[in-house]
Amino acid sequence: MRIYDLRHRMATDLIQSNTSARIVQDILGHATYKSNP
C-alpha cells in the first residue's frame, strides 16, 4: 500500500512538473511569437 501511495505521489508530481513546463513553454512561445511576428 505504501509503495502504491509513493508511486502515485511521484506520478502526480511528474504530471504537475510537466504541466508547469508546458505553461512555461507556452509563455516563451508567445513571447517569441510577439517579438518575431
C-alpha distance matrix in Angstrom:
0.0 3.8 5.4 5.1 6.2 8.6 9.9 10.5 12.3 14.2 15.3 16.4 18.3 19.9 21.0 22.5 24.3 25.6 26.9 28.6 30.1 31.4 32.9 34.6 35.9 37.3 39.0 40.5 41.5 43.3 44.9 46.1 47.4 49.3 50.8 51.8 52.9
3.8 0.0 3.8 5.4 5.0 6.1 8.5 9.7 10.4 12.2 14.1 15.1 16.4 18.2 19.8 20.9 22.4 24.1 25.5 26.8 28.4 30.0 31.4 32.8 34.3 35.9 37.4 38.7 40.0 41.9 43.2 44.4 46.0 47.8 49.1 50.2 51.5
5.4 3.8 0.0 3.8 5.5 5.1 6.1 8.5 9.8 10.5 12.2 14.1 15.3 16.3 18.3 19.9 21.0 22.3 24.2 25.6 26.7 28.4 30.2 31.4 32.6 34.4 36.1 37.1 38.3 40.4 41.8 42.7 44.3 46.3 47.6 48.4 49.8
5.1 5.4 3.8 0.0 3.8 5.4 5.1 6.0 8.5 9.8 10.4 12.2 14.2 15.1 16.4 18.2 19.9 20.8 22.4 24.2 25.5 26.7 28.5 30.2 31.2 32.7 34.6 35.9 36.8 38.8 40.4 41.4 42.7 44.7 46.2 47.0 48.1
6.2 5.0 5.5 3.8 0.0 3.8 5.4 5.0 6.1 8.6 9.8 10.4 12.2 14.1 15.2 16.4 18.3 19.8 20.9 22.4 24.2 25.5 26.9 28.5 30.0 31.4 32.9 34.4 35.6 37.4 38.9 40.2 41.5 43.3 44.8 45.9 47.0
8.6 6.1 5.1 5.4 3.8 0.0 3.8 5.4 5.1 6.1 8.6 9.8 10.5 12.2 14.2 15.3 16.4 18.2 19.8 21.0 22.3 24.2 25.7 26.9 28.3 30.1 31.5 32.7 34.1 36.0 37.3 38.4 40.0 41.9 43.1 44.2 45.6
9.9 8.5 6.1 5.1 5.4 3.8 0.0 3.8 5.4 5.1 6.2 8.6 9.9 10.4 12.3 14.2 15.3 16.3 18.3 19.9 20.9 22.3 24.3 25.6 26.6 28.4 30.2 31.3 32.3 34.4 35.9 36.8 38.2 40.3 41.7 42.5 43.8
10.5 9.7 8.5 6.0 5.0 5.4 3.8 0.0 3.8 5.5 5.1 6.2 8.7 9.8 10.5 12.3 14.2 15.2 16.4 18.3 19.9 20.9 22.5 24.4 25.5 26.8 28.7 30.1 31.0 32.9 34.6 35.7 36.9 38.8 40.4 41.3 42.4
12.3 10.4 9.8 8.5 6.1 5.1 5.4 3.8 0.0 3.8 5.4 5.0 6.2 8.5 9.8 10.5 12.3 14.1 15.2 16.4 18.2 19.8 21.0 22.5 24.1 25.6 27.0 28.5 29.8 31.5 32.9 34.3 35.7 37.4 38.9 40.0 41.3
14.2 12.2 10.5 9.8 8.6 6.1 5.1 5.5 3.8 0.0 3.8 5.4 5.1 6.1 8.6 9.8 10.5 12.1 14.1 15.2 16.3 18.2 19.9 21.0 22.2 24.2 25.7 26.7 28.0 30.1 31.4 32.4 34.0 35.9 37.1 38.1 39.6
15.3 14.1 12.2 10.4 9.8 8.6 6.2 5.1 5.4 3.8 0.0 3.8 5.5 5.0 6.2 8.6 9.9 10.4 12.2 14.2 15.2 16.3 18.3 19.9 20.8 22.3 24.3 25.5 26.3 28.4 30.1 31.0 32.3 34.3 35.8 36.6 37.8
16.4 15.1 14.1 12.2 10.4 9.8 8.6 6.2 5.0 5.4 3.8 0.0 3.8 5.4 5.1 6.2 8.6 9.8 10.5 12.3 14.2 15.2 16.5 18.4 19.8 21.0 22.6 24.3 25.3 27.0 28.6 30.0 31.1 32.9 34.6 35.6 36.7
18.3 16.4 15.3 14.2 12.2 10.5 9.9 8.7 6.2 5.1 5.5 3.8 0.0 3.8 5.5 5.1 6.1 8.5 9.8 10.5 12.2 14.1 15.3 16.4 18.2 19.8 21.1 22.4 23.9 25.7 26.9 28.2 29.8 31.4 32.8 34.0 35.4
19.9 18.2 16.3 15.1 14.1 12.2 10.4 9.8 8.5 6.1 5.0 5.4 3.8 0.0 3.8 5.4 5.2 6.1 8.5 9.8 10.4 12.2 14.2 15.3 16.2 18.2 19.9 20.8 22.0 24.2 25.5 26.4 28.0 30.0 31.2 32.1 33.5
21.0 19.8 18.3 16.4 15.2 14.2 12.3 10.5 9.8 8.6 6.2 5.1 5.5 3.8 0.0 3.8 5.5 5.1 6.1 8.6 9.8 10.4 12.3 14.2 15.1 16.3 18.4 19.8 20.5 22.4 24.2 25.3 26.4 28.4 30.0 30.9 31.9
22.5 20.9 19.9 18.2 16.4 15.3 14.2 12.3 10.5 9.8 8.6 6.2 5.1 5.4 3.8 0.0 3.8 5.4 5.0 6.2 8.6 9.8 10.5 12.4 14.1 15.2 16.6 18.3 19.6 21.1 22.6 24.1 25.4 26.9 28.6 29.9 31.0
24.3 22.4 21.0 19.9 18.3 16.4 15.3 14.2 12.3 10.5 9.9 8.6 6.1 5.2 5.5 3.8 0.0 3.8 5.4 5.0 6.1 8.5 9.8 10.5 12.1 14.1 15.3 16.3 17.9 19.9 20.9 22.1 23.9 25.5 26.7 28.0 29.5
25.6 24.1 22.3 20.8 19.8 18.2 16.3 15.2 14.1 12.1 10.4 9.8 8.5 6.1 5.1 5.4 3.8 0.0 3.8 5.4 5.0 6.1 8.6 9.9 10.4 12.2 14.2 15.1 16.0 18.2 19.8 20.6 22.0 24.1 25.4 26.2 27.5
26.9 25.5 24.2 22.4 20.9 19.8 18.3 16.4 15.2 14.1 12.2 10.5 9.8 8.5 6.1 5.0 5.4 3.8 0.0 3.8 5.4 5.1 6.2 8.7 9.7 10.5 12.4 14.2 14.9 16.5 18.3 19.7 20.7 22.4 24.2 25.3 26.2
28.6 26.8 25.6 24.2 22.4 21.0 19.9 18.3 16.4 15.2 14.2 12.3 10.5 9.8 8.6 6.2 5.0 5.4 3.8 0.0 3.8 5.4 5.1 6.2 8.6 9.8 10.6 12.3 13.9 15.4 16.5 18.2 19.7 21.1 22.5 24.0 25.3
30.1 28.4 26.7 25.5 24.2 22.3 20.9 19.9 18.2 16.3 15.2 14.2 12.2 10.4 9.8 8.6 6.1 5.0 5.4 3.8 0.0 3.8 5.5 5.1 6.1 8.6 9.9 10.4 11.9 14.1 15.1 16.1 17.9 19.7 20.8 21.9 23.5
31.4 30.0 28.4 26.7 25.5 24.2 22.3 20.9 19.8 18.2 16.3 15.2 14.1 12.2 10.4 9.8 8.5 6.1 5.1 5.4 3.8 0.0 3.8 5.4 4.9 6.1 8.6 9.7 10.1 12.2 14.0 14.9 16.0 18.1 19.7 20.5 21.5
32.9 31.4 30.2 28.5 26.9 25.7 24.3 22.5 21.0 19.9 18.3 16.5 15.3 14.2 12.3 10.5 9.8 8.6 6.2 5.1 5.5 3.8 0.0 3.8 5.4 5.0 6.2 8.6 9.6 10.6 12.3 14.1 15.1 16.4 18.3 19.7 20.6
34.6 32.8 31.4 30.2 28.5 26.9 25.6 24.4 22.5 21.0 19.9 18.4 16.4 15.3 14.2 12.4 10.5 9.9 8.7 6.2 5.1 5.4 3.8 0.0 3.8 5.4 5.1 6.1 8.3 9.9 10.4 12.1 13.9 15.2 16.4 18.0 19.5
35.9 34.3 32.6 31.2 30.0 28.3 26.6 25.5 24.1 22.2 20.8 19.8 18.2 16.2 15.1 14.1 12.1 10.4 9.7 8.6 6.1 4.9 5.4 3.8 0.0 3.8 5.4 5.1 5.8 8.5 9.7 10.2 11.8 13.9 15.1 15.9 17.4
37.3 35.9 34.4 32.7 31.4 30.1 28.4 26.8 25.6 24.2 22.3 21.0 19.8 18.2 16.3 15.2 14.1 12.2 10.5 9.8 8.6 6.1 5.0 5.4 3.8 0.0 3.8 5.5 4.9 6.1 8.5 9.7 10.3 12.1 14.1 15.0 15.8
39.0 37.4 36.1 34.6 32.9 31.5 30.2 28.7 27.0 25.7 24.3 22.6 21.1 19.9 18.4 16.6 15.3 14.2 12.4 10.6 9.9 8.6 6.2 5.1 5.4 3.8 0.0 3.8 5.4 5.2 6.1 8.6 9.8 10.5 12.3 14.1 15.2
40.5 38.7 37.1 35.9 34.4 32.7 31.3 30.1 28.5 26.7 25.5 24.3 22.4 20.8 19.8 18.3 16.3 15.1 14.2 12.3 10.4 9.7 8.6 6.1 5.1 5.5 3.8 0.0 3.8 5.5 5.0 6.0 8.4 9.7 10.4 12.0 13.9
41.5 40.0 38.3 36.8 35.6 34.1 32.3 31.0 29.8 28.0 26.3 25.3 23.9 22.0 20.5 19.6 17.9 16.0 14.9 13.9 11.9 10.1 9.6 8.3 5.8 4.9 5.4 3.8 0.0 3.8 5.4 5.1 6.0 8.5 9.9 10.4 11.6
43.3 41.9 40.4 38.8 37.4 36.0 34.4 32.9 31.5 30.1 28.4 27.0 25.7 24.2 22.4 21.1 19.9 18.2 16.5 15.4 14.1 12.2 10.6 9.9 8.5 6.1 5.2 5.5 3.8 0.0 3.8 5.4 4.9 6.0 8.5 9.7 10.2
44.9 43.2 41.8 40.4 38.9 37.3 35.9 34.6 32.9 31.4 30.1 28.6 26.9 25.5 24.2 22.6 20.9 19.8 18.3 16.5 15.1 14.0 12.3 10.4 9.7 8.5 6.1 5.0 5.4 3.8 0.0 3.8 5.4 5.1 6.2 8.5 10.1
46.1 44.4 42.7 41.4 40.2 38.4 36.8 35.7 34.3 32.4 31.0 30.0 28.2 26.4 25.3 24.1 22.1 20.6 19.7 18.2 16.1 14.9 14.1 12.1 10.2 9.7 8.6 6.0 5.1 5.4 3.8 0.0 3.8 5.5 5.2 6.0 8.3
47.4 46.0 44.3 42.7 41.5 40.0 38.2 36.9 35.7 34.0 32.3 31.1 29.8 28.0 26.4 25.4 23.9 22.0 20.7 19.7 17.9 16.0 15.1 13.9 11.8 10.3 9.8 8.4 6.0 4.9 5.4 3.8 0.0 3.8 5.6 5.1 5.6
49.3 47.8 46.3 44.7 43.3 41.9 40.3 38.8 37.4 35.9 34.3 32.9 31.4 30.0 28.4 26.9 25.5 24.1 22.4 21.1 19.7 18.1 16.4 15.2 13.9 12.1 10.5 9.7 8.5 6.0 5.1 5.5 3.8 0.0 3.8 5.5 5.6
50.8 49.1 47.6 46.2 44.8 43.1 41.7 40.4 38.9 37.1 35.8 34.6 32.8 31.2 30.0 28.6 26.7 25.4 24.2 22.5 20.8 19.7 18.3 16.4 15.1 14.1 12.3 10.4 9.9 8.5 6.2 5.2 5.6 3.8 0.0 3.8 6.2
51.8 50.2 48.4 47.0 45.9 44.2 42.5 41.3 40.0 38.1 36.6 35.6 34.0 32.1 30.9 29.9 28.0 26.2 25.3 24.0 21.9 20.5 19.7 18.0 15.9 15.0 14.1 12.0 10.4 9.7 8.5 6.0 5.1 5.5 3.8 0.0 3.8
52.9 51.5 49.8 48.1 47.0 45.6 43.8 42.4 41.3 39.6 37.8 36.7 35.4 33.5 31.9 31.0 29.5 27.5 26.2 25.3 23.5 21.5 20.6 19.5 17.4 15.8 15.2 13.9 11.6 10.2 10.1 8.3 5.6 5.6 6.2 3.8 0.0
